[in-house]
Amino acid sequence: MAHEAAENQPLTELLTALGQTQTRGLAVAINDVVVPRTEWPTHAVQPHDRLTLIRATQGG
């Protein structure tokens, strides 16, 4: 799914805009590099960045 973000938008703001308010069990990679959760508030999203959201699930 394509989504336009404001240039230099903090990753946490983008996640909120994408409706990802429940971040427990969520991992984020930008351009195939995992961004540590501690860096989400300061990591600025750049034009043409490709985000991958990975949600841990349980079940069997």
BELCORCOR-V130046 format. One record per pair of residues at least 24 apart in sequence whose C-alpha atoms are under 10 Angstrom apart, sorted by sequence separation. I is the first residue (numbers start at 1). GAP is how many residues later the second one is. D is the distance in Angstrom with one decimal. If there is no record, write none. Layout:
i:I gap:GAP d:D
i:I gap:GAP d:D
This chain:
i:11 gap:24 d:9.4
i:28 gap:24 d:5.8
i:29 gap:24 d:6.6
i:12 gap:25 d:9.4
i:15 gap:25 d:9.4
i:27 gap:25 d:8.2
i:28 gap:25 d:4.9
i:29 gap:25 d:8.2
i:11 gap:26 d:9.8
i:14 gap:26 d:9.8
i:27 gap:26 d:5.9
i:28 gap:26 d:6.3
i:12 gap:27 d:9.2
i:13 gap:27 d:9.0
i:26 gap:27 d:6.9
i:27 gap:27 d:5.1
i:28 gap:27 d:8.9
i:11 gap:28 d:8.5
i:12 gap:28 d:5.5
i:13 gap:28 d:7.9
i:26 gap:28 d:5.7
i:27 gap:28 d:6.4
i:10 gap:29 d:9.5
i:11 gap:29 d:5.2
i:12 gap:29 d:5.3
i:25 gap:29 d:8.2
i:26 gap:29 d:4.6
i:27 gap:29 d:8.1
i:10 gap:30 d:7.0
i:11 gap:30 d:6.1
i:12 gap:30 d:8.2
i:14 gap:30 d:9.5
i:25 gap:30 d:5.6
i:26 gap:30 d:6.4
i:10 gap:31 d:5.8
i:11 gap:31 d:7.2
i:12 gap:31 d:8.3
i:13 gap:31 d:9.7
i:14 gap:31 d:8.2
i:24 gap:31 d:8.4
i:25 gap:31 d:5.0
i:26 gap:31 d:9.6
i:9 gap:32 d:9.6
i:10 gap:32 d:5.8
i:11 gap:32 d:5.7
i:12 gap:32 d:9.2
i:13 gap:32 d:9.8
i:23 gap:32 d:8.6
i:24 gap:32 d:8.6
i:25 gap:32 d:7.7
i:9 gap:33 d:9.1
i:10 gap:33 d:5.5
i:11 gap:33 d:6.0
i:12 gap:33 d:9.8
i:20 gap:33 d:9.5
i:8 gap:34 d:9.5
i:9 gap:34 d:8.1
i:10 gap:34 d:4.5
i:11 gap:34 d:6.1
i:8 gap:35 d:8.2
i:9 gap:35 d:5.3
i:10 gap:35 d:6.1
i:11 gap:35 d:9.9
i:8 gap:36 d:4.5
i:9 gap:36 d:5.4
i:10 gap:36 d:9.5
i:7 gap:37 d:7.8
i:8 gap:37 d:5.0
i:9 gap:37 d:7.6
i:6 gap:38 d:9.6
i:7 gap:38 d:6.5
i:8 gap:38 d:5.6
i:9 gap:38 d:9.8
i:15 gap:38 d:9.5
i:6 gap:39 d:7.9
i:7 gap:39 d:5.6
i:8 gap:39 d:8.2
i:5 gap:40 d:7.6
i:6 gap:40 d:8.2
i:7 gap:40 d:6.2
i:11 gap:40 d:9.8
i:5 gap:41 d:8.2
i:6 gap:41 d:8.2
i:7 gap:41 d:9.8
i:5 gap:42 d:7.7
i:4 gap:43 d:8.4
i:5 gap:43 d:9.4
i:4 gap:44 d:8.9
i:5 gap:44 d:9.6
i:4 gap:45 d:10.0
i:3 gap:47 d:9.9
i:2 gap:48 d:9.2
i:3 gap:48 d:9.9
i:2 gap:49 d:9.7
